[in-house]
């Protein structure tokens, strides 16, 4: 086990540990959340899928925006952070990262109209204050990708979609260094930069995913500041943070065959559950089916063998 005095916090999926004053160790667990609730049943190897895909995307997007990744080898960690008995378990699921002041908003980009965006569109013809053409069907492709930011809710509560002006105001009231607020002028510039970068990242991800026969419908990015520079943090274009659909079976107007946790959400919708913690245990077939979808997304997008990744800890064909 990693030593308790180094523990920073546990997120829905990742556990964070301090490594010196300017580094964090992120360890991706096999936990899965749905409807903002961490479910009691893990998905085997899910944390390694998320880490391997993130490593792949961090490498491919470094010319668009710097990122927080420093290293991935548990053998290079100090013993007080990762003793020998923990290192095998950490292989393939850990990232040593730069510490960043993480933006207090979710950076969501949509290229297709789905989920909460579809619900909002049906109610008012727009998403996050962005007007859209009339007559769109569920899961239709949008005329162009759009930024649809959201609040960051505590675990167990629901994020709320917001417009760009609300995002600017949240950033203006944010104190990234714990003392001075960012202020309106800097917040506007930062929000604009985050929007531009996020849409470029989405477009790159969409292009690569389509080459692999997958549609990247929407995705969520986390960004932060290091010495005033905007960087990409956490995870990138994974089945946890994105909607991945089978391009060959795509047909707007209803649900899509997916390679993400929609498989879990669909099963949960059949249960007598009020979407508050604790969630129900997942049956074996849902666990096996979810793992298979995550692994297929990994292999199709990266062109790599997941079995090889488990052995060699490398994302390479």
N, C-alpha and C positions, 0 to 999 in steps of 0.2 A: 504493500500500500504506500501511496505517497504520504509524506509526513503531515500530520494535522496542522502544525503551526504554519505550513506553507499554503494552506487552503484559503482561497479568496472567496469563491462562491460557486454554487451549482446552478446552472441554467436549466432550461427544459431538456437539453440534450448534453451540453458540455459542462465539464467540471474544470474550474480555473485554479491554478496554483501559481504562487509568486516564485520567480527565479531571479533574485537580485532586484535592484531598484527599478529597472527599466525593461524587464522581460516577464512574460506570462507563459505558462504552459497550459495549452488547451487540450483536454482529453475528451474525445467524442465517445460518449457511451452508446449503448444500444437502445436507450429509451426512445419512445415515440410519443408525440403529442398530437392531439386532434381537438379542434374546437377550443384551443388554448388550455387543455387539460393534459397533463402527463399521465399516460395510461399505465396500468400495472404490469403489462406484459411486454417484455423487450422483443426486438426483432434481431436475431443473431446476425452479427457482422455489419449491422447498419452503420455503426460509428466508423468503421473502416471504409465503407462506401462513401460516406460524406467527406471523410478526410482525403481519400484518394482523389475524388472528383474535385474538391477544393484545391488541392495541390496542382492538379492539371490546369484548372482555370487561372489560378494565381500566376502560373508560368506564362499562359497565353495572353493575359491581360496586362502584364507589367508595363507595356509600352503605352497603355491608356491611362493607368493610374498605379502608383506604387502600392504595395500591400504590406501587411504586418509580418509575413512569414520569414523566419530566420533559419529554422532547422527542423528536421523530422526524425533524426536518429536518437533513440533513447540512450544509446551508449555514450552520447556526448553530454548528457545531463549530469549535474553533480549528484553524488550519492544521497545527500540529504533530501533531494527532491524526488529522485527515482531510484530506490535501492534495487539491487540485482534481481530480486524475486518479482519485481513489478515490471521489469523492462520487456519481457516477452509479451505480456498482455498489452503494453503500450505501443508496440510496433504496429505501424499502419493506421493508428488512430490518434496520434499525438502531433501537435504542432507547437514548436517554440516560437513565440511571437513578440514583436515589439509592443510595449504598452501604448495604448492610445486613449485619448478622451473620445469616447464613442458618441456620435450624434444622437440626441434624444428623440429621434424620429425614425420610423421605418421608411426606407427608400424603395418604393415599389414601382415597377414598370410593367405596364400591360400592353401586349400587342394584340390580344384577343379579349373578348368581353365575356367574363366568366365569374363565378363565385359572387363575392360581395359587390363587385363591379356591375355584374348583370342585375342584381337586385336593385342597386341604386339607379341604374339606367332605366329600368322598368318604372320606377317611381317618379322620375323627373327628367329623363332624357339626357342625363349627364352623369359623369363620374368625377368626384372631387372638384366640382365646379367647372369641369371641362365639358362643353356642349358637344354632343355627338349626333351624327345623322339619324334621322327617324327610320324606323323599320328594321333595325338590326335584330338578328336572331341570337339566341344564346350561343356563345362560343364562336360567333362570327369574328373574322379578322377585322381589326380597327383600321381606319385609313392610314394611321401612322402610330408608332408607339407613344404612349403617354406616361408621364409621371403621376402616380396616384399615392401620395404619401399617407402614412397612418401614424397614430399615436403608439407609444410603447406602453402596453398595459402590464401590470404585474402578472406572474404566473397564476393561471386560473381565471383571469379576467380577459375581456375581449379588446383587441385593438380597434380603433375607430378611424375610418377614412377621413381625411381632412383635405382642404384645398391648399394651394401653394401659399397663399397669404398666411394661413394658419401655421404652416411649416415655418415661414419666415419669422413669425412672432414667437414661436416656441424657441427657435434658435437665438433670437434677440434676447430672450430672457434666460438663456443658458449661460452658466459660468464654467467653461471647460477646464479651467485651472483651479476651480474651487473658490475663486475670489471675485474677479471682475466679470460682469456680464458681457456677452459678446457685443450687444448693441445692434441697432437697426441696420446701419450701413454695412457692417461686416456680415450680418446675418443674410442680407439680400444677396451679397456677392457669393457667400458660401452655399446658399440654397440654389442659386443659379448654376454654380459649378457642379454641385452634386447632381442636379437634374441633367446637365449636359453629359457628364461622365456616365451616369446610370443608363441613359438611353444608348450611348455608344456601346456600353458593355452588353446591354440586352441585344442590340443588333448583331454584335459579334457572336453571342451565344445562339441566337436564332439561326444565323447562317450555318454555324458548325452543327447544330442539332439537326437541321434539315438535311445536311449531307449524310447524317446517320439515320435518316428516316424518322426523326422525332420533331414534333412541333414544341417549341418553347412558348407556351401561351402567356405566362407572366412569371415574374420572379421578384424576390426581395433581396436587397443588398443592405449590408451594414457598412457604414463608413465612420471614420474617426479622424482626429487631428493628432499629429506628432510634430512638435515644434512648429505649429501653425500650418503644416502641410496636410492636405486631405489625402487619406489613404483608405484602401479597401481592407476590411477586417472580417473576422468570424468565418463564414462559409460563403461559397460562390457557386451559383447555378447547380444546386443539388436537388434531389427529389424531395428534400424537406423544405427547401426555400422556393421551389418552383413548381409550376404545372407542366409536366411533360406528357404529350399525347402521341399516340401512334399516327404518324403522318399518312400511312397507307389506308387507315380506317377512318380518317377525319371526315366528319360530316356535320356541319353546324346545325343547330336546332335542338340539341339534346346532349346527354352525357357522352363523353369520349373515352375510349380505351386509353388508360394512362400508365405511366411508369413512375408514379409518385404515391403519396399516402392517401390519394383519393379512394383507393381500394379499401383502406381502413375506414375512412369517413363514410363510404357507402354502406359498409356493414353496420357501423354505429347508428346510422339513420334508421335501421330496422329494429333497433333495440329500444326498450322502455327505459330511456336514460335522459335525464334533464340537462345534460351537458355541463354538469358541475362535478368537481372531484368528490370521491374517486371514480374514475371511469370503470367500465366493465372489463373483465379479463377477455383477451382475444382468443378465439378458438384456434386450434392448430392449423386449419386450412387457411385462415386469414394470415397467420404468421408466416407460413411457408410461401403463400402467394405474394405477400408484401416483400419478403426478402428477394424472391425471384425477380420482381419488378425493379427493385433497387439495383440488383446486380446487372440486369439487362441494360438499364440506363447507363451504368458505369461503363460496361463493355462497348456498347454501341457508340457512345459519345467519345470515349478516350481511344477506342481501337485497341485497348489493352485487355489481357486476360485477368479477370478478377482472381482466379486461382493463383496465378503468378504473383499478383500483388500481395496476396496473403503470405506467400513464401518469401519473395524477394523484396517486398516493400518498395516496389518501383512502379511508376505509371508509364509503361512503355509497351508498344506493340510487340 
